[in-house]
Amino acid sequence: MREHVSTRRLAIARGMSIRLKDCSRAGPPPRCALISAKTTSAIVAIRTSPFRGRFSAGSRACSERILRQLAITSMAHLRSLSCGRYSGLSRTEDASPVETPSERRTCVTPASNHPADALSVTGAEDAHERPAVIVGQGYVGLPLAQAAVAVGIPTVGFDVSESLVDQLNAGVSHVDDLSDEDVAVMLSQGFRASVDPGDLAGASVIVICVPTPLSEEGGPDLRAVEASARTIAEHLVPGTTVILESTTYPGTTEDVVLPILESSGLVHGEDFLLAYSPERVDPGSTRYGITNTPKLVGGLSAEATRVASGFYGRFVEEVVPVSGTKEAETAKLLENTYRHVNIALVNEMARFCHDLDIDIWEVIRGAGTKPFGFQKFTPGPGVGGHCIPIDPNYLSFQVRKTLGYQFRFVELAQEINNSMPTYVAARIGEALNEVRKPLNGSKVLLLGVTYKPDIADQRESPAVPVAKVLREKKALVSFHDPYVETWFVGGGSLQRVPDLDEALGEADIVVVLQPHAVYDLEAIAASAELLFDTRGATTAEGIERL
């Protein structure tokens, strides 16, 4: 059958010429389209279909948005729309008004009547796959980029820090879980780091992995998320899936990120997709990583969930879809609130067990023999890291802000855990008093100042408030940590003791805050005049335990 083509020319910004072609032909695929663009022209070919009545209005609106976006960005890589979907947009040099057999796709009937549910982004099946861009190359973003590029996904690590980007492109790692050799392998597999936001315009998937610390109000500081979303919006093109991984309060994806992205003029479900998938990184863990930790995914639509799940499914063993973004956001907060509350419980038990002359460590060991209905948590000098001291506050903040009442479990747990550094300092003073030494003027050697063992990460480490209290009480504080050379406490800095054996002999009391594996704690206990173990890591006789 002969093909009938009607053409109209549209003059738009900067003299760019766009041709719209409505192509009618008999043939099997119900609806297909081909978009290709140079910096000076673009041709959009749309074939009619039995779904025309269902999608035509949305398709016309989408076409106009696409043309505007092409005019603004002068992109040279949009390639195909199929089945009313933006599918597999990739770089191409020349436009063709007629599909070749190799360009035709098998169309899938949409699951619903809404055009938003017909949007998808293809991946590995494309000959020229568009890259994934990971925004934020810290302890979450860099391992994610490693997992993606390892399975053949072209991956760009975007970060605003030029020095960090230069470091990564030179094959130097800055996170504990990846070595320089790991980064070198990533580079050989096609990874590159970039400070150029223009790289966002060529992405099939953009994942936001930026920090969300606490604000002065006690809620999440979303400035990094908002800045990332604004940068993405400036370069957003049809066919892109955006995923937020940063931990935050329920509603952030829909109420904060979505409006910023739609300020681009593109519409969710018609032009792009948005989902939330909480990061579950466990720094320093040799057991769980990106690939073998189940991945929660919740989209703003069923199609967003499906496409985001498909992306993660290429390198994560188990992807767990949930019904929406708020469910995924809240699940992350529940995970960390559960740990936060249970750590507070055992911290408070440690305090009253000490007062009652009960060995809390023996209590925990005994309770842990029950094969069901009990999970072991241990006390310590406080909580640290990027999750436990921070994330539960997002939930209590949002409950107070939106519902007007307290989340009492979280706030009580925060009160207990925040009091532990002061309690530990008091116990150090008591231990010194037992040997007739005042805390004032005593030499206190702190061992291990990171927030968890065997890593260099010091974020929110309880060692800092412990040291602050001790120094306020005029103790002479020194420290040793094999992973930390210089330690910053209260606006000043401390240098690691150069000789641990010598420091052990000189200290009035040695305090184990983090039992790194390199420490021979039994030998340390034998060398120290007095040892206070805040982690229950030693079994030696004659020492003080929390």
N, C-alpha and C positions, 0 to 999 in steps of 0.2 A: 504494500500500500504506500502511496506517495505521502511524504511528510509535508504538512502545511506549517509554515513558520510565519508568524506576524511579529514585526520588530518595532520597538519604539525607543528612541534615544532620550536619555535623561542627562541634562547638564547639571553637575553638582560641583562641590567645592573644588577650587583651583583648576577648573576646566577639565576635571576628570570625566571621561565618557563611559557611561554604563549602558549596556544593551540588555534589555529584558526580552527573552524569547519564550513564548508559550508554544510548546511543541505537542501536537496531538498525533498519535499513531496507534495502530492496533498492535498489541503485543502483550506478552505475559506479565511483566512487572506492573503492578497497579499504579505505582507512583515512584518516580525517580527524579533526581535532579543532579545537575553537575554545576559546581561553582569553581571557577578558576580565575585568578586575577594577576595582572601585572601592576606595577606601581602607577600606570596611567590608564588602565582600563580593566573592566571585569565583565564577564558574561554569565548570566544566570539563566539556566534552562530548566523549566519546570514542566513536567508532563502530567496531563490530567489523569484521573483515576476514579474508580468506583467510590473512593473515600473523599471525593472532591467536596461534597456537601458538608462533610464532617470537618474538614480541615481548611477549606479554601480561605476563610476570613483570617484565621491565624497565620496561614502560610503567607498571605499577602502582607500582613503586618510584619512578619518575620523577615520577608524579603526586603521591605523598606528599611528595617533596622540593619540588615546585613549590608545594604548599599551604603547607608550612612557610616557604618563602621569601617567599611573598605575605604571610603573617602577620607576618613579621619586617620586611619592607620596605614593606608597604602600597602596593605599586606599582600604578599605574593605567594600565599600558600594555601588558600581555601580551595578545596577540591570537590567535595561531593555532599549532596543531600540525598538520602534514600528513604523511601517510605515515609516522607514527611519528617525525617530525622536529620539532624546534623551529625554526619557519621564519617569518622576517619579523616578529619580535615588535615591535609598534609601539604607540604611544599610541592609546587609544580611550576614549570616554566611557562607553558603556553596553554591558552584556553582552547577548548574545542566545543563548538555549539552542538555537536552530536556525539552521543556516547559510542565508544568502541565496545566490542564484546567483552574485553578484559576489564572495562570500567563498570559494567553492569553488576548489580548486586541482587542477591535474593532478598526480597522485601518480606518483612514480618508484619502481620496484621497487628495493629495496636491493641493492647489489652483493654483499653477504655476509650471513651469518646473524646477525652480531653487531649489536646495536642501536647500538653506537658508530659503525658505518659508515653509519648512517642519519641522522646528525645533520648539519644544514646550516643556514646562515644566509643568507637572501636579501638582495639589495641593491637595485639600481636598479629592479627591477620593482615594488617596493612603493610604493604611493601616498604613504605617510607613512613614509619611510625613517628608521630610527633612526640616530643620528649615529655617526661614528667619533671616538673620543677618543684623542688622542696624549699620552701621559704623558711630560713632559719637553719643554720648549720651547727647547732649545739649538740648536746648529749642525746636529743631525740631525733633531730633532723638528719644528722650525719649517718647514724646507723640505719635509718630508714632509706637514705640514698644508697647506702652500701647494699642493702637487700634488694632494692629495685634494679640497680645496674647489674647485679650478679646474675639476674635471669634474663638479661638482654634488653631491658627497658632503657632507652636513651634518657639519661638523668642529668639534670642541672641542679646544683646546690646554690641557691640564691641567698646572699647575706649582705647586709649593709656595711659590714666591716671589711674595708679593703685589705687590711693586714691579715685578717683571717682567711680571706679568699686567696690572697697570694700564698699564704702558708699551705693551704690545702692543695693548690695547683702545683706547689713545689713538693708535694708528697709528705707533708708533715702533719701529724695528727695532734689535736689539742684535747681530745676526750679520752677518758680512761679505757673505754671498751674497745677502742680501735688503735692499732699500732701504726707507725709510719709505713710499715710493710703493707698493712691493710689498705691504707689510702693509695699507695702506689699501685696496688692491684686494681682498685676502683678506677684510677686514671687510665690504666691499660685497657679496662673494659668499656671506656667511653665516658666516664664521669668527668665533669668539669665544674668548678666553682665560678660564680659570677656575681658582680655587683651591678650588672646592667639590667634594669627592669624591663628592657625591651625583650629579654628572653622569655618573659611571661606570655607575650603575645603568640608565641609559637607552641605553647604547651597544650597537651591533651588533658593533663591532670595537674592541678596545683595544690600542694599540701602545705598548710600553714602550721609551722612548728616553732612558735615564738614564746618567750616567757610570759607568764601571768602572775607576777608577784602580788603581795597584798598592798592595797592602797592605804592611805592614812585613815580612811573610814572603816577599814577592816574587811572590805570586799576586794574582789580581784581588780588589779590595775590592768585595764584592757588597752592601754595606749599602744602597745606593740601590735596587738591583734588588729586594732582599728587602722593603724598606719599601714600594716600589711594589706588589709582589705582595700584601702584607698589606692595603694600602688597597683594592686591587681586590677581594680576597676578601671584604671587609666589605660590598661593594656588588654582588657578582657575581650576575647573574640568568641563568636558563636562556636559551639561544639566543645567548650571547655567544662570540665568538672572540677569544682573547688571543694576541698576537704579541710576542715578545721580539726587539728589534733590537740591544740593547747587546752589544758584543763581550765574550766571556768564554770560559772553557775548556769543552771538550766534556763534556756531561752536565749543565750548569747548568739548562737548560730542564726536563729530566725530573726531576733529583734535587733541585733547589732550588725552582724556581718552581711546578712541579706540586703538590707536597705542601702548599705554602702556599695555593694556590687551592682545593684539595680540602678544606682545613680549614673552608671555608664550608659543607660538607655536600653540595655539588654534586659530581658525578662527571664526569671527562673522558670524552668520547665519548657520554655520555648527556645531559648537561646543558650542557656547554660544550666548546669546542675550544681546543687550544694548539699553537702553531707557533713556529718560529724563522726569522727572515729577517735576515741580517746587514746592517747599514748599510754603504753603500759611497760615502759622501759624500766628495768631493774639494774641500775648501774653496778658494775662489778660482778654480776651474776655469771657463773659459768654454766648454769643449768638452763636458764631461760633467756631467749633473745627474741629478735623480731619475728623470725620464721616459725618458732614453735610456741609462741604465746598467742592464744586465741584472740582474734581481732573483732571488737564490736564495731558495727557500722549502722548508723541511722541517718537516713536522708530526709530532705524536706518533701520528697515524693517517693513513691514506690520505685520509680525509675532511677531516681538519684541513689537510693539504697542499692539497687541492682548493679548500677554501673560502678559505684565506688567499691562495692564488694568484689566485682570482677577485677578491678585494679589490684586490690590487696590479695585476692585469691591467686594471683600469679606468683607470689613469693611467701605467703603465709599459709601454714598447713590447715588452719581452721578459721574460717570467717563466720562470725555470728551476727546475722542481721537482726535489728530491733525495729520497732514500728516507727520511730521518728528520732529527730535530733535531740529533743528534750529527754527522751528515755536514755539515749546513749550518754548524754551529759551527766544525768543524775546517777547512772550506773557507776561512772567513774568516781563520783563523789562518795557514793555508798561504799565502794571498795576501800577507800582511804579513811573514811569515817569509822568503818568497822575496826580497822587496825588502831586508829587513834583512840577510840573509846576503850578497847581492850588493853592497850598499853597503859592507859590511865588507870584502869582497874588494878592491874598488877603492880603499878607503881605505888598506888595507895596501900595495897596489901603489904608491900615491902616495908612501908613505914610503920604500920601497926604491928607487923610481925616482929620488927626490930624492938619495938617498945614492949612486946609480950615475950621477948626472948625466944622467938620461934625462927627456925632457919627457913627463909622463904625459898631458897634454892632446893632444899629437900622437899618442901611442899609442892613446888612446881614439878619436880622429878616424879614424885608420887602420883600427882594428878595426871601426868602425861602418860601413865601406863594404861589409862582407860582407852579402849580401842574405838570408842564412839562418843559423840556428844561433847568432846573437849578438844580445843586447839591450844597449843602451847604459845604463850607470850611471856616475855621476860622483862623485868624492870631494868632501869638504867638511869643515867644522869639527866635524862630529858630526851626529847625527840628532835630529829634533824632531817635534813634533806630537802628535796624539792616538792615533796607531796604531803607528808603527815603533818608538819607544823602549819601548812598553808591551806591545803585544799578543803578541809572540813569547815574552815571559816567562810568559804564561798557559800556553802549551804546555809549556815546559820545567818549570814549576812542577808541572803536572799529571802529567807523565811521571815526575818524581822522586817525587811523592807517591803515585801509584798503582802504578807499575811498579818503583820503587826504583833506577832508573839515570838517568844524565844524558842530556839531549838536547844532545850536544856541539857540533853546528853552531851552535845558537842561543846557547849560553853563550859560545862563542868569539867569535861575531859581536858579542855584547853587550860583551865585554871590549874588542874592537878599537874599536868605535864610541864607547864611553864614554871611551876614552883620547885621542880626537882633540882635544878642547878643550885638554888639557894639551900635546899635540904642537903645536897651532897657537900657543899662547903661547910655547913654546920656539922655534918658527920666527920669531916676532916679535922675540924677544930676539936671535936670530942675525942677522936683518936689520939691527937697530940696531947690533950689534957691528961689522958690516961698514963702517959709517960712523962708527965710534969713539964710539958712544953706549951707555951702559948702560941696561938696561930700568928700573932703579931711578931714578925721577925723570923719566923721559921721558913726553911727552904722547902718549897713544895715543887716536886717534879711531876709534871703531867705527861702521861704516855698515851699517844694516839689522840689527835685533835680533829680528825676528819669525822664526818657524820656517820660513816659506816666503815667496817673493816676492809682493808686491802685496796682502797682507792684513794685518790688525792682530793676528792670533792669535799669542800668544807662548807657548802651551803647550809645555813641554819644549824650548824653544828652546836650541840649543847656545851661543848668545851669552852666556847667563847663566854657565855654568861657565867660558867663556873669560874673561869679565870678572872672575870671582872669582879665577882664577889670576893674572891680571895685577895685580890689586889686592894680592894676597898678596905679590907681588914688588915692591911699592911703585911700580908704574907709576901715572901720573896719567890715569885713564880718563875719557873723555867719549864721548857717542854722538850719532848723528843717525839718525832714522827718520821718514819722513813720516807713518807710521801710528801712532806711539807718542809721546805727549807726556811721560809720566813712566814711567820704567823702574825696576823693583824688582830689586835685586841684593843677595843676602846679608843680608837684613834691613834694608837701607837703600834709598834711592831716588836716582836720577839724573835731572836735568832735561835734556831735549834741548837741544843747542846752538842758540841763537836764530838765528845767522847761519852757514850752512854754508860760504860762501865764506871768511869770516873764519877759521872753525875749521880749514879746510883749510890755510890759510897758517900757522897757529900750531902745528899738530901736528907732532911729530917723525916719526910714522908714521901712515898712514891704513890701516885694515884693512877690506876689503870682506867682510862676513859674509853679507849678503843683497842681491843686485843688483836692487833694485826698479826697475821700468821707468822711473820718473821720474828716476832717476840718469843723468846723462850721464857714463858712466865714462871715456870718452876725455878729456873736459874735466877730470874729477877727477884723472886720472892726470897731466895736464899741470900742475895746480895744486899737487899734493901734493909735499912734499919726498921722501917715500918712500911707496910704495904696496905693500901685500901683499894679493893677490887670492886668497881661499880658495875661489873658485867657478869659476875659469877663465873669467870673464866679460869680461875685457879682452884686447885684442890689442896694446896700446901697448908700445913698446920700453922697456927699462930698469926694469921692475917685477918684483916678486917674486911668483911663483905657487906655490900649494900643490904 
